[in-house]
Amino acid sequence: MEYLIGSDLKSTYPWLAKHRLNRSFRDNYLPAKLAAAGTDGVRLPHFPYRDDGMLVWNAIARWVDDFVTGYYRSDAEVLGDRELQGWAAEVSSEQGGQIRDFGATPGQIGDRVDLTEILTMVIWTAGPQHAAVNFAQKDHMAYLPANPLAGFTEEPVGTDHTEADWLANLPPLDVAVQQFCVMNFLGSVHHTVLGDYESDFHSTPVTAAHARFRTELAVAEQEILARNKRRATAYHYLQPSLIPNSTNI
């Protein structure tokens, strides 16, 4: 990857660590993220990521709520689950990355609502959010002149630069070929489908809830397909049938 981004990993890791520690878990719940960006209302009428994303987010949230209430009869049972609370403490600790707002109470999962929100975010991030980012790479980043990962000269400024200045700023041909190959590979590997857990939930307290989840995803799929017929450019990245359960690579 350092071959493509123009900086060595030794200098990149501290930058990544800084931004990871400063990243808010709760602020990136999809509804909160859209609201903070001012893209949750009518000011941006055409926003497929928001519109399709909220269909999928809400389906996941309902499934997780059914799952949590199916296995935890009370908030006290959540608080009393030592392995669950140990997970929250580890994630929220300095050694685990100090995600200060992992859950409503740092280092603890306070109740079933808190657990539902956390698990919704985990499933969303590993599945739909990753799909929206990963599979778009093949379509939008394989062609290097449109999305170079690094500039190889100082950025041209002012009004006197020439086409040659911009061409010199682009990565050389060997880097372009490598980016083309990597983006095509990343955007082509596709295993599993969101919500398909095979027989994991057969004859369990959430059998019916899992069936409802699969039905909601199928309804969302049909709505997105109908929207794509009306859109100038179809947006496929959040169709449930094209979303893996988790990252494939």
C-alpha positions as CSV (number, residue, x, y, z in Angstrom):
1,M,0.0,0.0,0.0
2,E,2.8,2.4,0.7
3,Y,3.8,2.0,-2.9
4,L,0.5,3.6,-3.9
5,I,0.0,6.3,-1.2
6,G,3.4,7.8,-1.6
7,S,4.4,7.7,2.1
8,D,6.1,4.9,4.0
9,L,4.1,2.9,6.6
10,K,6.5,4.1,9.4
11,S,5.2,7.6,9.0
12,T,1.6,6.6,8.2
13,Y,1.0,4.5,11.3
14,P,1.3,7.4,13.8
15,W,-1.1,9.4,11.7
16,L,-3.6,6.6,11.6
17,A,-3.3,6.0,15.4
18,K,-3.9,9.6,16.1
19,H,-7.1,9.7,14.0
20,R,-8.3,6.4,15.3
21,L,-8.1,7.6,18.9
22,N,-10.0,10.7,18.0
23,R,-12.7,8.9,16.2
24,S,-16.1,8.9,17.9
25,F,-18.0,5.6,17.9
26,R,-21.4,7.0,18.7
27,D,-21.1,10.0,16.4
28,N,-20.7,7.6,13.5
29,Y,-24.0,5.9,14.0
30,L,-25.5,6.5,10.6
31,P,-28.4,8.8,11.7
32,A,-26.1,10.9,13.8
33,K,-23.5,11.0,11.1
34,L,-26.0,12.2,8.5
35,A,-27.4,14.8,10.9
36,A,-24.0,16.2,11.8
37,A,-23.2,16.5,8.1
38,G,-26.5,18.3,7.4
39,T,-27.5,15.6,5.0
40,D,-30.4,14.0,6.8
41,G,-33.1,16.3,5.4
42,V,-34.4,17.8,2.2
43,R,-31.4,20.1,1.6
44,L,-29.8,17.2,-0.3
45,P,-32.7,15.5,-2.1
46,H,-30.6,13.1,-4.1
47,F,-28.3,11.1,-1.8
48,P,-28.5,7.3,-2.5
49,Y,-26.0,6.5,0.3
50,R,-28.4,8.1,2.9
51,D,-31.6,6.8,1.4
52,D,-30.6,3.2,0.9
53,G,-28.4,3.2,3.9
54,M,-31.2,4.2,6.3
55,L,-33.3,1.4,4.9
56,V,-30.6,-1.1,5.7
57,W,-29.6,0.5,9.0
58,N,-33.2,0.4,10.3
59,A,-33.6,-3.2,9.3
60,I,-30.4,-4.1,11.2
61,A,-31.5,-2.1,14.2
62,R,-34.8,-3.9,14.4
63,W,-33.1,-7.3,14.1
64,V,-30.6,-6.5,16.8
65,D,-33.3,-5.2,19.1
66,D,-35.2,-8.5,18.6
67,F,-31.9,-10.4,19.2
68,V,-31.0,-8.6,22.4
69,T,-34.4,-8.8,23.9
70,G,-34.6,-12.4,22.9
71,Y,-31.5,-13.3,24.9
72,Y,-31.5,-10.7,27.7
73,R,-34.7,-10.5,29.7
74,S,-33.7,-7.4,31.5
75,D,-31.1,-4.6,31.7
76,A,-29.8,-6.3,34.8
77,E,-28.8,-9.3,32.8
78,V,-26.8,-7.1,30.4
79,L,-25.0,-5.5,33.3
80,G,-24.4,-9.0,34.9
81,D,-22.9,-10.5,31.7
82,R,-19.2,-10.6,32.7
83,E,-17.9,-11.5,29.3
84,L,-20.0,-8.7,27.6
85,Q,-18.8,-6.1,30.2
86,G,-15.2,-7.3,29.9
87,W,-15.4,-6.7,26.1
88,A,-16.7,-3.2,26.7
89,A,-14.0,-2.5,29.2
90,E,-11.3,-3.8,26.9
91,V,-12.5,-1.8,23.9
92,S,-12.7,1.4,26.0
93,S,-9.3,1.0,27.6
94,E,-6.2,2.8,26.5
95,Q,-4.7,-0.6,25.4
96,G,-7.8,-1.2,23.3
97,G,-7.7,2.1,21.6
98,Q,-9.5,4.3,24.1
99,I,-12.8,4.7,22.2
100,R,-14.2,7.0,24.8
101,D,-17.8,6.8,23.7
102,F,-18.1,3.1,23.0
103,G,-21.6,2.8,24.4
104,A,-23.4,5.4,26.6
105,T,-21.1,4.7,29.6
106,P,-17.4,4.3,28.8
107,G,-16.1,0.9,29.8
108,Q,-19.6,-0.5,30.3
109,I,-22.7,-1.5,28.5
110,G,-25.5,-0.1,30.6
111,D,-28.7,-1.7,29.3
112,R,-30.3,-3.4,26.4
113,V,-30.8,-0.2,24.4
114,D,-27.1,0.5,24.7
115,L,-26.2,-3.0,23.6
116,T,-28.6,-2.8,20.7
117,E,-27.1,0.5,19.5
118,I,-23.5,-0.9,19.8
119,L,-24.2,-4.1,17.9
120,T,-26.2,-2.3,15.2
121,M,-23.1,-0.1,14.7
122,V,-20.8,-3.1,14.6
123,I,-22.9,-5.0,12.0
124,W,-23.4,-1.8,9.9
125,T,-19.6,-1.0,9.9
126,A,-18.5,-4.5,9.0
127,G,-21.2,-5.1,6.4
128,P,-23.0,-2.3,4.7
129,Q,-20.6,0.5,5.4
130,H,-17.7,-1.5,4.2
131,A,-19.6,-2.6,1.1
132,A,-20.4,1.0,0.2
133,V,-16.7,1.9,0.5
134,N,-15.0,-1.3,-0.8
135,F,-17.0,-2.1,-3.9
136,A,-17.0,1.4,-5.1
137,Q,-13.2,1.2,-5.4
138,K,-13.4,-0.9,-8.5
139,D,-15.8,1.5,-10.3
140,H,-14.4,4.8,-9.2
141,M,-10.7,4.3,-8.2
142,A,-9.3,1.8,-10.7
143,Y,-8.9,4.6,-13.2
144,L,-6.0,6.4,-11.6
145,P,-6.3,9.9,-13.3
146,A,-9.8,10.3,-11.6
147,N,-8.6,9.2,-8.1
148,P,-4.8,9.1,-7.6
149,L,-3.9,8.1,-4.1
150,A,-0.9,10.4,-4.0
151,G,0.6,13.4,-5.8
152,F,4.2,12.9,-6.9
153,T,5.2,16.6,-7.2
154,E,4.2,19.6,-5.1
155,E,0.6,20.4,-5.9
156,P,0.3,22.9,-8.7
157,V,-1.1,26.2,-7.4
158,G,-2.2,29.5,-8.9
159,T,-3.3,29.9,-12.6
160,D,-0.1,29.4,-14.6
161,H,0.3,25.6,-14.4
162,T,0.1,23.6,-17.6
163,E,-1.2,20.2,-18.5
164,A,2.4,18.9,-18.2
165,D,2.4,20.1,-14.5
166,W,-0.7,18.1,-13.7
167,L,0.6,15.0,-15.6
168,A,3.8,15.2,-13.7
169,N,1.8,15.3,-10.4
170,L,0.1,12.0,-11.3
171,P,1.8,8.8,-10.2
172,P,4.0,7.0,-12.8
173,L,2.7,4.3,-15.1
174,D,3.8,1.4,-12.9
175,V,2.0,2.8,-9.9
176,A,-1.1,3.4,-12.1
177,V,-1.1,-0.2,-13.2
178,Q,-0.7,-1.4,-9.6
179,Q,-3.6,0.8,-8.4
180,F,-5.8,-0.5,-11.2
181,C,-5.0,-4.1,-10.2
182,V,-5.5,-3.6,-6.5
183,M,-8.8,-1.7,-6.8
184,N,-10.2,-4.2,-9.2
185,F,-9.2,-7.0,-6.9
186,L,-10.7,-5.4,-3.8
187,G,-13.9,-4.6,-5.5
188,S,-14.4,-8.1,-7.0
189,V,-14.0,-10.4,-4.0
190,H,-17.5,-11.1,-2.7
191,H,-18.5,-13.8,-0.2
192,T,-21.7,-14.2,2.0
193,V,-24.8,-12.1,2.1
194,L,-26.1,-9.8,4.8
195,G,-28.5,-11.7,7.1
196,D,-27.7,-15.1,5.8
197,Y,-26.5,-17.0,8.9
198,E,-27.3,-20.4,7.5
199,S,-28.7,-22.6,10.4
200,D,-27.2,-20.6,13.3
201,F,-30.6,-19.4,14.5
202,H,-32.8,-22.4,13.8
203,S,-34.8,-23.4,16.8
204,T,-33.6,-20.5,19.0
205,P,-35.4,-17.7,20.8
206,V,-34.8,-15.5,17.7
207,T,-35.8,-17.8,14.9
208,A,-38.9,-15.7,14.0
209,A,-36.9,-12.5,14.4
210,H,-34.3,-13.7,12.0
211,A,-37.0,-14.5,9.5
212,R,-38.4,-11.0,9.8
213,F,-34.9,-9.6,9.3
214,R,-34.5,-11.5,6.0
215,T,-38.0,-10.4,4.9
216,E,-37.1,-6.7,5.7
217,L,-33.9,-7.0,3.7
218,A,-35.8,-8.4,0.8
219,V,-38.3,-5.5,0.9
220,A,-35.5,-3.0,1.1
221,E,-33.9,-4.7,-1.9
222,Q,-37.0,-4.2,-4.0
223,E,-37.3,-0.6,-2.9
224,I,-33.7,0.1,-3.9
225,L,-34.2,-1.6,-7.3
226,A,-37.2,0.6,-7.9
227,R,-35.2,3.7,-6.9
228,N,-32.4,2.8,-9.2
229,K,-34.9,2.8,-12.2
230,R,-35.7,6.4,-11.3
231,R,-32.1,7.5,-10.7
232,A,-29.8,9.0,-13.4
233,T,-27.1,6.6,-12.3
234,A,-28.0,3.4,-10.4
235,Y,-26.5,2.9,-6.9
236,H,-26.0,-0.7,-6.2
237,Y,-23.6,-0.7,-3.2
238,L,-26.2,-0.9,-0.5
239,Q,-28.5,-3.5,-2.1
240,P,-28.9,-6.1,0.6
241,S,-28.2,-9.0,-1.8
242,L,-24.8,-7.4,-2.6
243,I,-23.7,-6.7,1.0
244,P,-21.6,-9.3,2.6
245,N,-22.1,-10.1,6.3
246,S,-18.6,-8.7,7.0
247,T,-15.4,-7.7,5.2
248,N,-14.2,-10.3,2.7
249,I,-10.5,-9.4,2.7
